[in-house]
């Protein structure tokens, strides 16, 4: 098992709050993290039909089983439980009583905002970082290998063929979960949208262009993208709008939380293909952006990443805002420093 950096942060939050919500993409390691941090807490998955039926029919009886708390996995499947959890948490002084996990931040946050605000802390978990992979002695001296394999624990720990795994992941989780959430009936268009996004990795988001290429209206594109964001599939890098006099671009740039997903959608089948692919530079950018996010989230810090570009084309790939101190980063996949750089 690969040790997660955020386990320390999770335990610290549980010692301060009565409940903690761990959110992140499916299969990124939320369950393993919670079981590692709290080995003595009972683990309950609300994906189990019988468990969900019990929680739905008798929520008081369901929660009453866990006087010393529990890990409630995929809690967004039982939204009615949040009102009952509110009462339980209000009547206790115990810290870290319930640990909640969810793979859809939109549904989870919506329910928490309505009922558990002020009673619960958040931890965002992304797939494995290069630091975590390095500490587990599985780091390769090849950035293209890590772009193709991504950071999902099953791929890294079990050495599963990433091409096969990500194809199954997209079919099983992304298409099913997102389609259910938005009641998307046209699978062909939705799949096309995903592939169009992968082809635009590292580019400024242009809803009109995607709408025209996909054959759906802009509102639908925006709606589907918002669900992909809340499901931790697509990440939109915000433009920095500080005290600059020049006119700046205000649209975000499009990335994926995991490069393995992007490679699968692009049809990349091996490491050699990455090194000659037209998207090599964009995928390398994506790798760095996702690593910077993981560093922040694992430490319990908020997203502080931006990019900057003016109307004349001057651009900074990454602007880190550290309490007002700006750090500019230029990302290049080339291994030789040239005059252009």
Backbone torsions as a table, in degrees:
resi	resn	phi	psi	omega
1	UNK	NA	136.6	-179.1
2	UNK	-88.3	125.2	-178.5
3	UNK	-71.1	134.0	179.8
4	UNK	-96.0	135.5	-179.8
5	UNK	-60.0	-35.9	-172.6
6	UNK	-77.7	-0.6	179.6
7	UNK	-61.8	-36.5	178.8
8	UNK	-64.6	-43.1	179.5
9	UNK	-64.6	-40.2	-179.5
10	UNK	-63.2	-45.3	179.6
11	UNK	-64.2	-39.8	178.9
12	UNK	-62.5	-43.1	179.1
13	UNK	-64.8	-39.7	-179.4
14	UNK	-66.5	-23.7	177.3
15	UNK	-82.2	-8.7	-178.4
16	UNK	-112.2	-31.2	-176.1
17	UNK	-116.4	155.2	179.6
18	UNK	-72.2	-21.8	179.0
19	UNK	-149.6	152.7	177.4
20	UNK	-133.1	135.4	175.7
21	UNK	-106.3	125.2	176.7
22	UNK	-105.3	116.0	-177.0
23	UNK	-117.8	151.4	-180.0
24	UNK	167.4	174.3	-178.0
25	UNK	-64.7	158.4	174.6
26	UNK	-61.1	142.9	175.6
27	UNK	68.8	15.2	-179.0
28	UNK	-87.7	-5.9	175.5
29	UNK	111.6	16.7	-177.5
30	UNK	-62.3	-46.8	-177.5
31	UNK	-62.5	-46.3	-179.5
32	UNK	-62.3	-41.4	178.8
33	UNK	-60.1	-47.3	-177.4
34	UNK	-66.6	-40.8	179.2
35	UNK	-66.4	-34.8	178.4
36	UNK	-68.8	-43.3	-177.9
37	UNK	-71.7	-32.9	-175.8
38	UNK	-132.0	70.6	-175.4
39	UNK	-64.6	-20.7	-177.5
40	UNK	-93.3	-5.9	178.3
41	UNK	-84.4	138.1	174.8
42	UNK	-64.9	142.4	-179.7
43	UNK	-106.0	126.2	-177.3
44	UNK	-126.8	122.8	177.9
45	UNK	-101.5	122.3	179.0
46	UNK	-84.2	8.0	169.9
47	UNK	-81.3	-19.1	177.2
48	UNK	-71.0	121.5	-175.7
49	UNK	-58.2	-39.6	-179.8
50	UNK	-67.6	-42.2	178.4
51	UNK	-63.8	-43.9	179.4
52	UNK	-63.8	-38.9	179.5
53	UNK	-63.8	-41.7	178.5
54	UNK	-64.3	-46.2	-179.1
55	UNK	-63.4	-30.7	-179.5
56	UNK	-78.3	-43.4	-175.7
57	UNK	-75.6	-35.3	-175.8
58	UNK	-141.9	73.2	-176.4
59	UNK	-60.6	-36.2	178.2
60	UNK	-65.9	-44.9	179.0
61	UNK	-64.6	-38.0	179.5
62	UNK	-62.4	-51.7	-178.9
63	UNK	-71.4	-27.3	-180.0
64	UNK	-64.3	-17.1	177.7
65	UNK	-68.6	-21.4	-168.2
66	UNK	-116.1	71.6	-179.6
67	UNK	-64.2	-28.7	179.1
68	UNK	-105.3	20.4	175.6
69	UNK	85.7	177.8	-178.1
70	UNK	-166.6	167.2	170.3
71	UNK	-96.0	116.4	-179.9
72	UNK	-106.5	107.1	-173.4
73	UNK	-88.4	139.2	-179.5
74	UNK	54.6	49.8	-175.8
75	UNK	-62.9	-22.6	-178.6
76	UNK	-65.6	-13.6	178.4
77	UNK	-75.7	-13.8	179.7
78	UNK	-127.1	67.8	-174.6
79	UNK	-60.7	-25.9	179.8
80	UNK	-66.1	-21.1	-178.3
81	UNK	-67.3	-24.8	-173.8
82	UNK	-62.5	-38.3	179.3
83	UNK	-64.4	-38.6	178.6
84	UNK	-73.5	-34.4	175.7
85	UNK	-63.6	-36.4	178.8
86	UNK	-56.7	-45.7	-179.5
87	UNK	-65.4	-43.9	-179.8
88	UNK	-60.1	-45.8	-178.0
89	UNK	-69.6	-32.3	178.1
90	UNK	-68.9	-27.0	-175.5
91	UNK	-95.3	4.3	-178.9
92	UNK	-124.0	156.4	173.4
93	UNK	-110.6	1.2	-178.7
94	UNK	-68.4	138.6	177.0
95	UNK	-92.4	146.4	176.8
96	UNK	61.4	35.5	-175.7
97	UNK	-66.9	-54.7	179.5
98	UNK	-116.6	132.5	174.5
99	UNK	-108.6	117.6	-176.1
100	UNK	-106.1	140.4	174.8
101	UNK	-125.6	152.4	178.5
102	UNK	-158.2	146.0	179.7
103	UNK	-103.7	4.3	173.3
104	UNK	-128.7	104.5	-175.2
105	UNK	-65.8	-30.5	-179.1
106	UNK	-62.5	-52.4	-179.1
107	UNK	-66.2	-42.4	-177.5
108	UNK	-65.0	-47.5	-177.8
109	UNK	-66.6	-35.2	178.6
110	UNK	-60.6	-45.3	179.9
111	UNK	-71.1	-38.4	179.4
112	UNK	-66.8	-41.3	179.3
113	UNK	-60.6	-38.8	-177.7
114	UNK	-73.1	-33.9	-170.7
115	UNK	-125.1	-31.5	-170.5
116	UNK	-115.4	14.0	-180.0
117	UNK	-57.0	131.4	179.6
118	UNK	87.0	-10.0	-178.3
119	UNK	-108.5	-4.7	-168.8
120	UNK	-141.4	146.6	176.7
121	UNK	-109.2	159.0	-178.9
122	UNK	-111.9	143.9	167.8
123	UNK	-135.4	122.6	177.8
124	UNK	-95.1	126.0	-179.0
125	UNK	-115.9	124.5	175.6
126	UNK	-106.5	171.3	175.8
127	UNK	-56.6	173.9	-175.1
128	UNK	-55.5	137.5	175.0
129	UNK	-86.8	164.0	176.8
130	UNK	-63.4	-31.4	176.4
131	UNK	-62.9	-45.1	179.9
132	UNK	-66.7	-39.2	178.2
133	UNK	-65.7	-38.8	178.8
134	UNK	-65.0	-42.8	-179.2
135	UNK	-66.9	-22.2	177.8
136	UNK	-92.6	8.7	177.4
137	UNK	65.5	30.7	-179.3
138	UNK	-118.0	11.1	-179.1
139	UNK	-75.1	136.5	178.3
140	UNK	-105.1	151.1	179.5
141	UNK	-88.8	53.0	-176.7
142	UNK	-159.2	106.7	-176.9
143	UNK	-61.5	-31.9	-178.4
144	UNK	-65.9	-34.1	177.6
145	UNK	-63.0	-41.7	-178.9
146	UNK	-72.9	-31.6	175.2
147	UNK	-63.4	-45.5	-178.2
148	UNK	-69.3	-41.8	-175.5
149	UNK	-82.5	-19.8	-179.7
150	UNK	63.2	-154.7	-175.4
151	UNK	-128.4	10.8	-179.7
152	UNK	-68.4	131.4	-172.5
153	UNK	-54.7	-39.2	-178.8
154	UNK	-60.8	-41.1	-178.7
155	UNK	-65.9	-44.3	-176.0
156	UNK	-75.4	-48.3	-173.6
157	UNK	-73.5	-38.1	-175.2
158	UNK	-100.0	1.4	178.0
159	UNK	54.1	43.7	177.6
160	UNK	-79.8	144.5	177.4
161	UNK	-58.1	116.0	-175.0
162	UNK	-62.4	-31.4	-179.8
163	UNK	-62.3	-45.7	179.7
164	UNK	-69.6	-42.5	-174.8
165	UNK	-66.3	-46.8	-176.4
166	UNK	-69.2	-33.4	176.1
167	UNK	-62.3	-43.7	178.1
168	UNK	-67.2	-37.7	-179.8
169	UNK	-62.5	-45.6	179.8
170	UNK	-63.7	-44.1	-178.9
171	UNK	-68.7	-40.6	-173.4
172	UNK	-80.3	-47.0	-171.4
173	UNK	-101.8	-54.5	-173.5
174	UNK	-63.0	-52.7	-176.8
175	UNK	-65.9	-42.5	-177.5
176	UNK	-68.6	-52.0	-175.7
177	UNK	-64.9	-48.3	-176.6
178	UNK	-68.5	-39.3	179.6
179	UNK	-64.9	-38.6	178.9
180	UNK	-66.1	-39.2	-176.3
181	UNK	-65.4	-40.8	-177.4
182	UNK	-106.3	6.5	-180.0
183	UNK	54.3	46.6	-178.7
184	UNK	-80.1	117.1	-175.8
185	UNK	-93.5	-26.1	-176.2
186	UNK	-94.0	92.1	-177.7
187	UNK	-65.1	-34.1	-178.8
188	UNK	-62.4	-46.9	179.8
189	UNK	-67.1	-39.1	-179.5
190	UNK	-66.1	-42.7	176.9
191	UNK	-62.6	-39.2	178.4
192	UNK	-63.3	-40.5	177.7
193	UNK	-60.1	-45.2	179.2
194	UNK	-58.8	-43.5	-178.6
195	UNK	-70.4	-35.6	176.4
196	UNK	-64.4	-38.6	177.2
197	UNK	-62.9	-43.7	179.4
198	UNK	-61.5	-38.4	178.7
199	UNK	-70.8	-15.4	179.4
200	UNK	-107.9	17.4	178.4
201	UNK	-55.5	130.4	179.1
202	UNK	82.8	1.7	-178.6
203	UNK	-103.4	159.1	176.2
204	UNK	-68.8	132.6	-176.2
205	UNK	-65.2	125.2	178.3
206	UNK	-125.3	96.7	-176.5
207	UNK	-63.0	-34.4	-179.7
208	UNK	-64.5	-45.1	-179.8
209	UNK	-63.2	-46.0	179.6
210	UNK	-64.4	-41.2	179.2
211	UNK	-59.7	-45.9	-179.5
212	UNK	-65.1	-43.1	-177.6
213	UNK	-71.5	-29.9	-176.0
214	UNK	-92.0	-20.3	179.7
215	UNK	79.7	27.1	175.9
216	UNK	-131.1	160.0	-176.1
217	UNK	-74.7	162.8	-174.7
218	UNK	-63.6	-36.1	179.8
219	UNK	-62.9	-38.6	178.6
220	UNK	-68.1	-41.8	176.7
221	UNK	-58.0	-47.9	-179.6
222	UNK	-62.2	-39.8	-179.9
223	UNK	-65.8	-46.1	179.8
224	UNK	-65.7	-38.4	178.5
225	UNK	-65.3	-36.7	179.4
226	UNK	-63.9	-35.9	177.4
227	UNK	-70.7	-39.8	177.0
228	UNK	-63.8	-33.6	175.1
229	UNK	-66.1	-49.4	-176.0
230	UNK	-69.5	-18.1	177.3
231	UNK	-93.6	8.1	178.0
232	UNK	60.2	42.3	174.2
233	UNK	-106.6	-51.4	-178.2
234	UNK	-108.9	138.3	178.1
235	UNK	-119.7	131.7	177.5
236	UNK	-106.9	115.8	179.9
237	UNK	-83.2	118.8	-173.6
238	UNK	-75.8	148.3	174.6
239	UNK	-75.7	146.2	177.4
240	UNK	-85.2	127.3	-176.5
241	UNK	-121.0	54.8	-179.5
242	UNK	-79.9	-156.4	-175.7
243	UNK	-84.1	70.1	176.1
244	UNK	-112.9	139.4	-178.5
245	UNK	-81.7	-26.8	-178.1
246	UNK	-70.4	152.8	174.6
247	UNK	-69.6	130.5	-175.0
248	UNK	-117.4	158.6	175.2
249	UNK	-73.6	134.8	-175.1
250	UNK	-110.5	-3.2	178.8
251	UNK	-84.5	147.9	178.8
252	UNK	-76.0	167.0	173.3
253	UNK	-102.3	147.9	-172.6
254	UNK	-98.0	126.8	175.0
255	UNK	-138.0	172.4	173.3
256	UNK	-111.5	147.3	177.0
257	UNK	-66.1	-24.8	179.7
258	UNK	-136.2	128.8	-177.3
259	UNK	-70.5	-24.9	178.4
260	UNK	-62.1	-38.6	177.4
261	UNK	-64.3	-44.8	180.0
262	UNK	-62.1	-42.9	179.2
263	UNK	-61.5	-42.1	179.5
264	UNK	-62.1	-44.2	179.9
265	UNK	-66.9	-27.6	177.6
266	UNK	-83.5	-7.3	179.7
267	UNK	76.8	21.9	179.0
268	UNK	-78.9	126.8	-171.6
269	UNK	-106.3	-13.5	179.6
270	UNK	-159.6	172.1	-175.3
271	UNK	-63.9	-38.2	-178.8
272	UNK	-60.4	-37.2	-179.1
273	UNK	-64.8	-33.3	179.2
274	UNK	-63.1	-42.2	-173.3
275	UNK	-70.3	-15.9	177.3
276	UNK	-115.3	1.2	-175.9
277	UNK	-78.0	146.7	179.9
278	UNK	-63.8	-21.8	-178.6
279	UNK	-93.8	10.5	-176.7
280	UNK	-55.2	-48.8	-178.6
281	UNK	-62.8	-40.9	179.9
282	UNK	-66.9	-39.6	179.5
283	UNK	-68.3	-35.5	176.0
284	UNK	-65.2	-44.3	174.5
285	UNK	-55.0	-46.5	-178.1
286	UNK	-60.2	-40.3	178.8
287	UNK	-60.3	-45.1	-178.3
288	UNK	-68.0	-43.3	179.7
289	UNK	-59.9	-45.9	-178.7
290	UNK	-66.8	-33.9	177.4
291	UNK	-67.1	-39.5	177.4
292	UNK	-64.5	-38.3	177.1
293	UNK	-65.2	-43.6	-179.2
294	UNK	-61.4	-40.5	179.0
295	UNK	-59.8	-43.5	179.8
296	UNK	-67.0	-51.4	-175.4
297	UNK	-64.9	-39.0	179.8
298	UNK	-64.1	-26.1	178.6
299	UNK	-90.7	-1.0	-179.3
300	UNK	79.1	17.1	-179.1
301	UNK	-96.0	159.8	-179.3
302	UNK	-81.5	161.1	176.9
303	UNK	-61.5	123.3	179.4
304	UNK	-125.0	25.3	-176.3
305	UNK	-97.3	138.6	176.6
306	UNK	-143.2	170.4	165.4
307	UNK	-128.7	166.5	179.0
308	UNK	-137.7	134.4	176.8
309	UNK	-152.2	135.1	177.2
310	UNK	-99.8	177.2	-174.3
311	UNK	-68.2	-17.8	-179.0
312	UNK	-92.0	-2.8	175.3
313	UNK	103.9	-4.2	175.1
314	UNK	-67.0	134.6	-172.4
315	UNK	-145.4	146.0	169.2
316	UNK	-119.5	122.8	-173.9
317	UNK	-60.3	-48.3	-178.9
318	UNK	-134.5	132.5	171.0
319	UNK	-119.6	114.9	175.1
320	UNK	-92.2	124.7	179.2
321	UNK	-102.6	101.2	-179.9
322	UNK	-104.7	88.8	179.7
323	UNK	53.3	43.7	177.5
324	UNK	93.3	-16.1	175.7
325	UNK	-88.8	121.8	-175.3
326	UNK	-96.9	134.7	175.8
327	UNK	-119.6	120.1	-177.8
328	UNK	-96.7	139.2	-178.7
329	UNK	-132.3	135.1	173.2
330	UNK	-111.2	129.6	-174.7
331	UNK	-108.7	123.9	-179.9
332	UNK	-133.9	135.3	177.7
333	UNK	-87.2	-13.5	179.6
334	UNK	-64.1	141.5	-176.3
335	UNK	-94.8	-2.2	178.8
336	UNK	-120.6	128.6	178.2
337	UNK	-71.6	125.6	179.5
338	UNK	-119.1	169.2	-180.0
339	UNK	-61.8	-35.2	179.0
340	UNK	-60.1	-39.5	-179.2
341	UNK	-61.0	NA	NA
